[in-house]
Structures are given as C-alpha cells and as structure tokens.
Amino acid sequence: MNESKFYDIVKEVENEMGGYITQTSVNGFSVEIECKSNSGKQRHTAKFEFDKNTGDSTTTFAAYPNSGTYRYFRDEVRAKMRKELNN
C-alpha cells in the first residue's frame, strides 16, 4: 500500500468518527490522533504505527490505554487497510 492511499484511509475513518477525533497527523504509516474527552473539556492523544504490507498496528503511545476511541480508530484503519490489500 502506498502512503497516499493510507492517508486517504486515515482521513476516511476520521470523518466517519464524527467529533470524537479532533485531529489526525499522518507521517508515512505513523498516525497521531487527538481525541476530546467525554466532557469535551480536555484533549488526549494516541500514536500508532501501521505495517503497510499487512495492516497490523502497534500503539506507540496512548494517554488513556483503555480508550474505546483509540481502539475503534485503530481497528477501523486496520480493517480498511486489509480490505484494500486483499483487492
């Protein structure tokens, strides 16, 4: 998978998640996301590395390791990557 297609997948997932993710930053196959807290008063981040050949991911930083938002984002990006890789 090329970086351009990966970027498109990340942005697609960001848009699908509505207001839960306030910002994404993509550098190659690394992604940093910023999420808002349930109250909307705070922001927190997570960073992921994705394998361009398999879609596998590693969480390299998570302000809240058990966050459902992080998990959902990571799983959706991974699923879309794998779908694209299997076409």
Stockholm file with secondary structure:
# STOCKHOLM 1.0

chainA/1-87         MNESKFYDIVKEVENEMGGYITQTSVNGFSVEIECKSNSGKQRHTAKFEFDKNTGDSTTTFAAYPNSGTYRYFRDEVRAKMRKELNN
#=GR chainA/1-87 SS CCHHHHHHHHHHHHHHTGGGEEEEEEETTEEEEEEECTTSSCEEEEEEEECTTTCCEEEEEESSTTCHHHHHHHHHHHHHHHHHHTC
#=GC SS_cons        CCHHHHHHHHHHHHHHTGGGEEEEEEETTEEEEEEECTTSSCEEEEEEEECTTTCCEEEEEESSTTCHHHHHHHHHHHHHHHHHHTC
//
